[in-house]
Amino acid sequence: MKTSIVLYCRPGFEKECGAEIQEKAAWNEIYGYLEIVKKQGLVFFHLHNEEDGETLMEKLPLKRLIFTRQWFVTLTEKIELPDYNRVEAIVEALGSDWQYADLRMETPDTNDGKALTKFCRKLAVPLRQALRKQKILTEQGDDDGAVLHALFLSGKEVILGFSLGTNTSQHVMGIPRLKFPSQAPSRSTLKLDEAFLYFVPKKDWESRLTSGLNAVDLGAAPGGWTYQLVRRGMMVSAVDNGPMAESLMETGQVKHYQIDGFKFKPAKQNVYWLVCDMVEKPHRVAYLMTDWLIHGFCKEAMFNLKLPMKGRYQQVQKDLQMIKDRFAEHDVRYEMYAKHLYYDREEITVHARLLSPAPLAR
Ligand SMILES: C[S@@+](CC[C@H](N)C(=O)[O-])C[C@H]1O[C@@H](n2cnc3c(N)ncnc32)[C@H](O)[C@@H]1O
């Protein structure tokens, strides 16, 4: 049987997702060819070597893939489901050799896919029961076990596969469902909310996302990102020529600076978070963020890099490489991850922090 890795991305970014998996798999000496399902947010990486699927999942952290939300290795090719006894057909296709800790019912992230959600929810109940009965699905609570994926392309077609519990997204299709807070002044607020959730482990929230920390928000207006910082009890310097929402100013936690974000420098070295959503050339933003970190103007930076119309993957690679090169020049240890988050559109989110002292701190 042909084995493939199925990757989920934002519809419209299949080319970037494909280019990235092909490149990063090759770094691990794993090769295959791409099948891109345009505008469906799906990429199939058909492996030349059947066993490579699991090997790649073991070697390449999902966190290192910028454009992939979720992935799995196929266990079956596309299965045509009968009108009745769908559960039986799926159970039979799985066989009894392997066990899984969880089941994810998934669809493409398209309108047609969304229309299948109800169907999936209904089918999930008897399917789980049948899988438990056959001991294919273990009892809940085993976070490290393999995850079983059922990708429904329609009510009649499914592809089955698995991901490793230690290298998978916790969310169905890699999409966290966040609630828009009604008091937030812009929908952009969800981008920073998701970024904190994705990049900062929950166990660290009490020290890294806690009240009393100082933050700077570059390109802050009208205040969606500032809202996320204020809500966590931080004191925020909001930098933007545009107006900030009154409701945020009234909290007393926000100071508004109507100046250019590239010129703003903090008066004291007591800023923990630098966040930046300026609509600006990505290499300028990347350079500025690196400056702040190596000068010790902040401890952690969370920022968006806006994507160009063409050559998006190449541009991202170039900007991230520039940051890495500058860190390397200064011989610092650092942590940096980038992701095309669900609430991002034509942009990616980057998180960076130094793990050794800032070399140019005053
Ligand atoms: C996408 S909006 C920010 C939305 C904001 N994060 C929110 O959640 O409400 C981009 C902002 O960047 C600001 N901006 C662009 N270039 C800037 C610069 N050089 N200095 C400061 N702000 C800038 C714009 O005025 C605009 O308000």
The ligand as an SDF file (V2000), in Angstrom:
LIG
                    3D

 27 29  0  0  0  0  0  0  0  0999 V2000
   -3.5410   45.1530   12.0650 C   0  0  0  0  0  0  0  0  0  0  0  0
   -3.5540   46.6940   12.8720 S   0  0  0  0  0  0  0  0  0  0  0  0
   -3.2960   46.2700   14.5360 C   0  0  0  0  0  0  0  0  0  0  0  0
   -4.4890   45.6830   15.1960 C   0  0  0  0  0  0  0  0  0  0  0  0
   -4.2610   45.4690   16.6720 C   0  0  0  0  0  0  0  0  0  0  0  0
   -3.2320   44.4700   16.9310 N   0  0  0  0  0  0  0  0  0  0  0  0
   -5.5410   45.0150   17.3240 C   0  0  0  0  0  0  0  0  0  0  0  0
   -5.6020   43.8680   17.7450 O   0  0  0  0  0  0  0  0  0  0  0  0
   -6.4720   45.8130   17.4400 O   0  0  0  0  0  0  0  0  0  0  0  0
   -2.0380   47.3870   12.4090 C   0  0  0  0  0  0  0  0  0  0  0  0
   -1.6790   48.6850   13.0930 C   0  0  0  0  0  0  0  0  0  0  0  0
   -0.3270   48.9660   12.8300 O   0  0  0  0  0  0  0  0  0  0  0  0
   -0.1680   50.3460   12.8790 C   0  0  0  0  0  0  0  0  0  0  0  0
    1.1310   50.6930   12.2960 N   0  0  0  0  0  0  0  0  0  0  0  0
    1.5940   50.4610   11.0500 C   0  0  0  0  0  0  0  0  0  0  0  0
    2.8530   50.9500   10.9250 N   0  0  0  0  0  0  0  0  0  0  0  0
    3.1760   51.4580   12.1400 C   0  0  0  0  0  0  0  0  0  0  0  0
    4.3370   52.1020   12.6490 C   0  0  0  0  0  0  0  0  0  0  0  0
    5.4070   52.2980   11.8970 N   0  0  0  0  0  0  0  0  0  0  0  0
    4.3220   52.5040   13.9400 N   0  0  0  0  0  0  0  0  0  0  0  0
    3.2550   52.2950   14.7240 C   0  0  0  0  0  0  0  0  0  0  0  0
    2.1250   51.6970   14.2870 N   0  0  0  0  0  0  0  0  0  0  0  0
    2.0900   51.2990   13.0090 C   0  0  0  0  0  0  0  0  0  0  0  0
   -1.3820   50.8800   12.1380 C   0  0  0  0  0  0  0  0  0  0  0  0
   -1.6520   52.2160   12.5120 O   0  0  0  0  0  0  0  0  0  0  0  0
   -2.4710   49.9010   12.5910 C   0  0  0  0  0  0  0  0  0  0  0  0
   -3.2260   50.4300   13.6400 O   0  0  0  0  0  0  0  0  0  0  0  0
  1  2  1  0
  2  3  1  0
  2 10  1  0
  3  4  1  0
  4  5  1  0
  5  6  1  0
  5  7  1  0
  7  8  2  0
  7  9  1  0
 10 11  1  0
 11 12  1  0
 11 26  1  0
 12 13  1  0
 13 14  1  0
 13 24  1  0
 14 15  1  0
 14 23  1  0
 15 16  2  0
 16 17  1  0
 17 18  1  0
 17 23  2  0
 18 19  1  0
 18 20  2  0
 20 21  1  0
 21 22  2  0
 22 23  1  0
 24 25  1  0
 24 26  1  0
 26 27  1  0
M  CHG  2   2   1   9  -1
M  END
$$$$
